[in-house]
Amino acid sequence: LFSFIPPPPSVRLAAAPPASAKRARLGDAMPAAMEQDTCLDELLKRLGLERFSKPLVGVGATTPGDIKWLEDGDFLALGLNLVQIRRLQAVAREGLSDDEDDALSPLRNKGCSPRRSSSFMSRLQAGEANMMPTSSDPGASRHWLEQASSRPLRLVFIRHGESEGNVNRTITKVVPDHLLHLTKNGRAQALDAGRRLCELIGDEISKFIVSPYVRTVETLNGIKQRFGREAEVREDLQIREQEHGNLDAENMGQLHQHAQKFGMFYFRFPDGESPADCYDRASLFLESLYRGWEYNRSPNQVFIGHGLMILVIIMRLMRLSVDEFLELEPLANCELVVLERDPQNPKFTVSFVWRHGMEREYGGLRRKAEKPNAPPVWDGKPDSELLVSETINEPEVASA
């Protein structure tokens, strides 16, 4: 499960019979096209890609010569991966001479150029127009339309199970944070998260992105035990935990107290990060995710990460303000946050959260019982009282 399968050895397709090209150049195009259909089917079978025969016909590729006029995005939209695409392109080129494939290619004869085709157009040709909002919808740019057709319908964020650091706050003074293991209880939580995830998505296709920290990878391993089938998995360093320095400082407790007075979203730990720094990471991560979604075929995307970083990613994705972020309750170990969207709309909403040992909780993210005090801000009125900033610096902490 969750393993990478090496591509099969390369194959070479014999060149098409010269008679095919001769008949095509003489105008007898129909018999030639029929022979080339058979040739394309043979090519796909030898590469183990025969399941893509009908989808390729759907976007206008009926001969090996058509292959070179399609872009990577068109192939990716049909479900081929890059290894399969490169092998198909190489073998198709080997099977025909330049003048032969130009003469036989319907795409070429229709006046198409190598840049004419696009993933967006191939989706329309493949009959997926009903998955897109109309052009009259607000913000219906080309990017918006493509995201509506290809974004996953469900995002599932899962915080890691209970770790050694959750039960012993001083361990990170002597053990690097990224090496902490799950506790026995954390392993049980991971197994249960796998059960809940399986209950949620059933047999639908899913892709996983996991933080490379030991506790998140161990959580993924526990989830896999209950998930019960293959899925694509990749690590992404950008969703790692907020960094608090290489090893915790001796005065870490004072630093946390100072962060509350300073403003926890902006306080940067010595040799570490602030949540605002994590927000910048989340922005980069989502940019790369959006690009990947242009060719996505999976209805589910699962992220296994860390409590604060998950909330920051959701904050960035849903454009929450800093004040709204500060109202959110921290995530529990192995809590699921499920975002879903309508097929006609790229925007996600929080459907429910699901904590270990509890039922699903609807109504959005959990929020603190009392809102944090927001800093006073001038309202713009000329006669309002002048505001003066309060001094919060504590020398013994600031110098740490």
HUGI-V120860 format. One record per residue. N is the residue number from 0. RES is the residue in one letter. SS is DSSP state (helix for helix, strand for strand, loop for the rest). Layout:
# HUGI-V120860
n=N res=RES ss=SS
n=N res=RES ss=SS
This chain:
# HUGI-V120860
n=0 res=L ss=loop
n=1 res=F ss=loop
n=2 res=S ss=loop
n=3 res=F ss=loop
n=4 res=I ss=loop
n=5 res=P ss=loop
n=6 res=P ss=loop
n=7 res=P ss=loop
n=8 res=P ss=loop
n=9 res=S ss=loop
n=10 res=V ss=loop
n=11 res=R ss=loop
n=12 res=L ss=loop
n=13 res=A ss=loop
n=14 res=A ss=loop
n=15 res=A ss=loop
n=16 res=P ss=loop
n=17 res=P ss=helix
n=18 res=A ss=helix
n=19 res=S ss=helix
n=20 res=A ss=helix
n=21 res=K ss=helix
n=22 res=R ss=helix
n=23 res=A ss=helix
n=24 res=R ss=helix
n=25 res=L ss=loop
n=26 res=G ss=loop
n=27 res=D ss=loop
n=28 res=A ss=helix
n=29 res=M ss=helix
n=30 res=P ss=helix
n=31 res=A ss=helix
n=32 res=A ss=helix
n=33 res=M ss=helix
n=34 res=E ss=helix
n=35 res=Q ss=helix
n=36 res=D ss=helix
n=37 res=T ss=helix
n=38 res=C ss=helix
n=39 res=L ss=helix
n=40 res=D ss=helix
n=41 res=E ss=helix
n=42 res=L ss=helix
n=43 res=L ss=helix
n=44 res=K ss=helix
n=45 res=R ss=helix
n=46 res=L ss=loop
n=47 res=G ss=loop
n=48 res=L ss=loop
n=49 res=E ss=helix
n=50 res=R ss=helix
n=51 res=F ss=helix
n=52 res=S ss=helix
n=53 res=K ss=helix
n=54 res=P ss=helix
n=55 res=L ss=helix
n=56 res=V ss=helix
n=57 res=G ss=helix
n=58 res=V ss=loop
n=59 res=G ss=loop
n=60 res=A ss=loop
n=61 res=T ss=loop
n=62 res=T ss=loop
n=63 res=P ss=helix
n=64 res=G ss=helix
n=65 res=D ss=helix
n=66 res=I ss=helix
n=67 res=K ss=helix
n=68 res=W ss=helix
n=69 res=L ss=loop
n=70 res=E ss=loop
n=71 res=D ss=helix
n=72 res=G ss=helix
n=73 res=D ss=helix
n=74 res=F ss=helix
n=75 res=L ss=helix
n=76 res=A ss=helix
n=77 res=L ss=helix
n=78 res=G ss=loop
n=79 res=L ss=loop
n=80 res=N ss=loop
n=81 res=L ss=helix
n=82 res=V ss=helix
n=83 res=Q ss=helix
n=84 res=I ss=helix
n=85 res=R ss=helix
n=86 res=R ss=helix
n=87 res=L ss=helix
n=88 res=Q ss=helix
n=89 res=A ss=helix
n=90 res=V ss=helix
n=91 res=A ss=helix
n=92 res=R ss=helix
n=93 res=E ss=helix
n=94 res=G ss=helix
n=95 res=L ss=loop
n=96 res=S ss=loop
n=97 res=D ss=helix
n=98 res=D ss=helix
n=99 res=E ss=helix
n=100 res=D ss=helix
n=101 res=D ss=helix
n=102 res=A ss=helix
n=103 res=L ss=helix
n=104 res=S ss=loop
n=105 res=P ss=helix
n=106 res=L ss=helix
n=107 res=R ss=helix
n=108 res=N ss=helix
n=109 res=K ss=loop
n=110 res=G ss=loop
n=111 res=C ss=loop
n=112 res=S ss=loop
n=113 res=P ss=loop
n=114 res=R ss=loop
n=115 res=R ss=loop
n=116 res=S ss=loop
n=117 res=S ss=loop
n=118 res=S ss=helix
n=119 res=F ss=helix
n=120 res=M ss=helix
n=121 res=S ss=helix
n=122 res=R ss=helix
n=123 res=L ss=helix
n=124 res=Q ss=helix
n=125 res=A ss=loop
n=126 res=G ss=loop
n=127 res=E ss=loop
n=128 res=A ss=helix
n=129 res=N ss=helix
n=130 res=M ss=helix
n=131 res=M ss=loop
n=132 res=P ss=loop
n=133 res=T ss=loop
n=134 res=S ss=loop
n=135 res=S ss=loop
n=136 res=D ss=loop
n=137 res=P ss=loop
n=138 res=G ss=loop
n=139 res=A ss=loop
n=140 res=S ss=loop
n=141 res=R ss=helix
n=142 res=H ss=helix
n=143 res=W ss=helix
n=144 res=L ss=helix
n=145 res=E ss=helix
n=146 res=Q ss=helix
n=147 res=A ss=helix
n=148 res=S ss=helix
n=149 res=S ss=helix
n=150 res=R ss=loop
n=151 res=P ss=loop
n=152 res=L ss=loop
n=153 res=R ss=strand
n=154 res=L ss=strand
n=155 res=V ss=strand
n=156 res=F ss=strand
n=157 res=I ss=strand
n=158 res=R ss=strand
n=159 res=H ss=loop
n=160 res=G ss=loop
n=161 res=E ss=loop
n=162 res=S ss=strand
n=163 res=E ss=helix
n=164 res=G ss=helix
n=165 res=N ss=helix
n=166 res=V ss=helix
n=167 res=N ss=loop
n=168 res=R ss=loop
n=169 res=T ss=loop
n=170 res=I ss=helix
n=171 res=T ss=helix
n=172 res=K ss=helix
n=173 res=V ss=loop
n=174 res=V ss=loop
n=175 res=P ss=loop
n=176 res=D ss=helix
n=177 res=H ss=helix
n=178 res=L ss=helix
n=179 res=L ss=loop
n=180 res=H ss=loop
n=181 res=L ss=strand
n=182 res=T ss=loop
n=183 res=K ss=helix
n=184 res=N ss=helix
n=185 res=G ss=helix
n=186 res=R ss=helix
n=187 res=A ss=helix
n=188 res=Q ss=helix
n=189 res=A ss=helix
n=190 res=L ss=helix
n=191 res=D ss=helix
n=192 res=A ss=helix
n=193 res=G ss=helix
n=194 res=R ss=helix
n=195 res=R ss=helix
n=196 res=L ss=helix
n=197 res=C ss=helix
n=198 res=E ss=helix
n=199 res=L ss=helix
n=200 res=I ss=helix
n=201 res=G ss=loop
n=202 res=D ss=loop
n=203 res=E ss=loop
n=204 res=I ss=loop
n=205 res=S ss=strand
n=206 res=K ss=strand
n=207 res=F ss=strand
n=208 res=I ss=strand
n=209 res=V ss=strand
n=210 res=S ss=loop
n=211 res=P ss=loop
n=212 res=Y ss=loop
n=213 res=V ss=helix
n=214 res=R ss=helix
n=215 res=T ss=helix
n=216 res=V ss=helix
n=217 res=E ss=helix
n=218 res=T ss=helix
n=219 res=L ss=helix
n=220 res=N ss=helix
n=221 res=G ss=helix
n=222 res=I ss=helix
n=223 res=K ss=helix
n=224 res=Q ss=helix
n=225 res=R ss=helix
n=226 res=F ss=helix
n=227 res=G ss=loop
n=228 res=R ss=loop
n=229 res=E ss=loop
n=230 res=A ss=loop
n=231 res=E ss=strand
n=232 res=V ss=strand
n=233 res=R ss=strand
n=234 res=E ss=strand
n=235 res=D ss=loop
n=236 res=L ss=helix
n=237 res=Q ss=helix
n=238 res=I ss=helix
n=239 res=R ss=loop
n=240 res=E ss=loop
n=241 res=Q ss=loop
n=242 res=E ss=loop
n=243 res=H ss=loop
n=244 res=G ss=loop
n=245 res=N ss=loop
n=246 res=L ss=loop
n=247 res=D ss=loop
n=248 res=A ss=loop
n=249 res=E ss=loop
n=250 res=N ss=loop
n=251 res=M ss=helix
n=252 res=G ss=helix
n=253 res=Q ss=helix
n=254 res=L ss=helix
n=255 res=H ss=helix
n=256 res=Q ss=helix
n=257 res=H ss=helix
n=258 res=A ss=helix
n=259 res=Q ss=helix
n=260 res=K ss=helix
n=261 res=F ss=helix
n=262 res=G ss=loop
n=263 res=M ss=loop
n=264 res=F ss=loop
n=265 res=Y ss=loop
n=266 res=F ss=loop
n=267 res=R ss=loop
n=268 res=F ss=loop
n=269 res=P ss=loop
n=270 res=D ss=loop
n=271 res=G ss=loop
n=272 res=E ss=loop
n=273 res=S ss=loop
n=274 res=P ss=helix
n=275 res=A ss=helix
n=276 res=D ss=helix
n=277 res=C ss=helix
n=278 res=Y ss=helix
n=279 res=D ss=helix
n=280 res=R ss=helix
n=281 res=A ss=helix
n=282 res=S ss=helix
n=283 res=L ss=helix
n=284 res=F ss=helix
n=285 res=L ss=helix
n=286 res=E ss=helix
n=287 res=S ss=helix
n=288 res=L ss=helix
n=289 res=Y ss=helix
n=290 res=R ss=helix
n=291 res=G ss=helix
n=292 res=W ss=helix
n=293 res=E ss=loop
n=294 res=Y ss=loop
n=295 res=N ss=loop
n=296 res=R ss=loop
n=297 res=S ss=loop
n=298 res=P ss=loop
n=299 res=N ss=strand
n=300 res=Q ss=strand
n=301 res=V ss=strand
n=302 res=F ss=strand
n=303 res=I ss=strand
n=304 res=G ss=strand
n=305 res=H ss=loop
n=306 res=G ss=helix
n=307 res=L ss=helix
n=308 res=M ss=helix
n=309 res=I ss=helix
n=310 res=L ss=helix
n=311 res=V ss=helix
n=312 res=I ss=helix
n=313 res=I ss=helix
n=314 res=M ss=helix
n=315 res=R ss=helix
n=316 res=L ss=helix
n=317 res=M ss=helix
n=318 res=R ss=loop
n=319 res=L ss=loop
n=320 res=S ss=loop
n=321 res=V ss=helix
n=322 res=D ss=helix
n=323 res=E ss=helix
n=324 res=F ss=helix
n=325 res=L ss=helix
n=326 res=E ss=loop
n=327 res=L ss=strand
n=328 res=E ss=loop
n=329 res=P ss=loop
n=330 res=L ss=loop
n=331 res=A ss=loop
n=332 res=N ss=loop
n=333 res=C ss=loop
n=334 res=E ss=loop
n=335 res=L ss=strand
n=336 res=V ss=strand
n=337 res=V ss=strand
n=338 res=L ss=strand
n=339 res=E ss=strand
n=340 res=R ss=loop
n=341 res=D ss=loop
n=342 res=P ss=loop
n=343 res=Q ss=loop
n=344 res=N ss=loop
n=345 res=P ss=loop
n=346 res=K ss=loop
n=347 res=F ss=loop
n=348 res=T ss=strand
n=349 res=V ss=strand
n=350 res=S ss=strand
n=351 res=F ss=strand
n=352 res=V ss=strand
n=353 res=W ss=strand
n=354 res=R ss=loop
n=355 res=H ss=loop
n=356 res=G ss=loop
n=357 res=M ss=loop
n=358 res=E ss=loop
n=359 res=R ss=strand
n=360 res=E ss=strand
n=361 res=Y ss=strand
n=362 res=G ss=loop
n=363 res=G ss=loop
n=364 res=L ss=loop
n=365 res=R ss=loop
n=366 res=R ss=strand
n=367 res=K ss=loop
n=368 res=A ss=loop
n=369 res=E ss=loop
n=370 res=K ss=loop
n=371 res=P ss=loop
n=372 res=N ss=loop
n=373 res=A ss=loop
n=374 res=P ss=loop
n=375 res=P ss=loop
n=376 res=V ss=loop
n=377 res=W ss=loop
n=378 res=D ss=loop
n=379 res=G ss=loop
n=380 res=K ss=loop
n=381 res=P ss=loop
n=382 res=D ss=loop
n=383 res=S ss=loop
n=384 res=E ss=loop
n=385 res=L ss=loop
n=386 res=L ss=loop
n=387 res=V ss=loop
n=388 res=S ss=loop
n=389 res=E ss=loop
n=390 res=T ss=loop
n=391 res=I ss=loop
n=392 res=N ss=loop
n=393 res=E ss=loop
n=394 res=P ss=helix
n=395 res=E ss=helix
n=396 res=V ss=helix
n=397 res=A ss=helix
n=398 res=S ss=loop
n=399 res=A ss=loop
